[in-house]
Amino acid sequence: MSWPRARASGGGRGAGLSRGPDTTAHTTRTMRRAGLGDGATTYTPGSGYSVYEEENEKLTEGLREKVTALKSLSIDIGTEVKYHNKMINEMDTDFDSTGGLLGATMGRLKHISRGSQTRMICYMMLFAFFVFFVLYWIIKLR
């Protein structure tokens, strides 16, 4: 694309810029290819690139909206991560306390197993009978 050249007598911004007749068609094709509209807006001499500025403002606003959406999304993700880390730490504490409880229970079972074998077998049979009774009762009430 050839850029407009300023004339020697040109004054302010965009004043005296000239384009050939074929560059307008080229600009229209370029805008269509770039997805910047249907190409109906063309450069008019003395406008000071206002078409490009308007297009930049639209694109900037779209980008600003996307950045805002990404920012809120990343903040939400950070909040979720903090919540889940807190929940994992609580679960770790619960598992530690459960491990201590199971360790104490295993110690009691070892202590019971050191006693007489007949007493332990009796306790096991009573426990099994109780479990089967409870299961039978639950199934029958359904």
N, C-alpha and C positions, 0 to 999 in steps of 0.2 A: 504494500500500500504506500502510495506516495503522500507525504505530508504536505499541507498547504504552505506555500512560501509567502512571506510578508513582502509587500511592495515597499519600495524605498520611501514612498510618501506616507506610509501607514502610521497611524497615530496610536490609539489605545489597543486594548486587548481584543484580538480578533478582528480588528479593523483592517481592511485591505487584503484580506486573505482571499485567494482565488483558487478555484478548482476547475478542472476541465470537465466537460460533459460526461465523459466515460467514468470518472471517479465516483459520481453519484450512484451509478448502477453498480459499481464495484462495492461501494459502501452498503448498498441494499443487499447484495449477495452475501457480503461478510456478516452483516447483522443477522440474516436468516440462518447462516451456517452456525453462528455462535449462539443462536437461541435467544437473541436479544429483541425479539419481537418479529413482526412481519416485514420489517424494513420500510414501512410507510413513512416513518420519520426520517427525514434527510437533513443534511447540513444546509443551513441558509447563511449566506455571507453576512457577517456582522453580528451573529448570534452569540459568539464567544463560547462555542462548544457547550451550550446549555443542554443539548440533547444528551451528550455524554455525561454531563454532571447529573442530570435527572436519572439517567440509567444507573450511575454509580450510587446515587442516594437510595434507589430502590434495592439494589444489590446489597448495599451496606445495611439497610434496615432488615432485609431477609437474613443476612449473616448475624446481625445482632440478636434477632429472635432465636435463631438456632443456638447461638452461644448461651443465651439465657436458659433455653430448655436443657442444654447439656449441663449447665452449672447446677440447676435444680435437681437434675437426675443424679449428678455425682454427689450432691449433698445428701440426697435420699439414700444412695448406696452407702455412703459413709455412716449414716445413722443406723442402717440395717446391720452393717458390719460391727459397729459398737455394741448393738443389742445382742447379736449372736455371740460375740466374744464374751459378753457378760454371762449369757446363758451357758456357754461352754465352761466357764470358770465355776459357775454354780454346780454344774453336773460333775465336774472334777471333784469338788468338795464333797458332794453327795456320795460319789463312788469311793472316795477315801474313807468316809465314815462307814459305808457298807462293808468295805474290806476289813475294817477293824472289827465290826460286828461278826462277820463270818469267821475271822481269826479266833475270836473269843468262843464262838460256837464250836469250832473245830477242837479247841482246847478242852471244852467240856466233854465232847464226844470221846476224846482220847482218855480223859479221866474216867469216864464210864466204862470204856473198853478194858481198862486195867482191873476193874472189879470182877466179880464172879460172872462166869459166862452164862449161867442159867438165868440170872437176873436180867442181863442184857437181852437175851433171847425173848424173855417174857415181855420186856418193854417194847421190843420191836414188833412182836405179835400184836400187842395191844394197840400200838400205833397204826399198824397196817389195818387192823379191824376197824379202828375209828375212821381212817381215811375211806375205806370201802363203804362204811355205813353212811358217811357224809355224802359221798358220790351217789349212792343209791337213793338217798333222800332227795338230793337235788334233781336227779333224773326223774323220779316219781312225781315231783311237784310240777314238772313241766306239763 
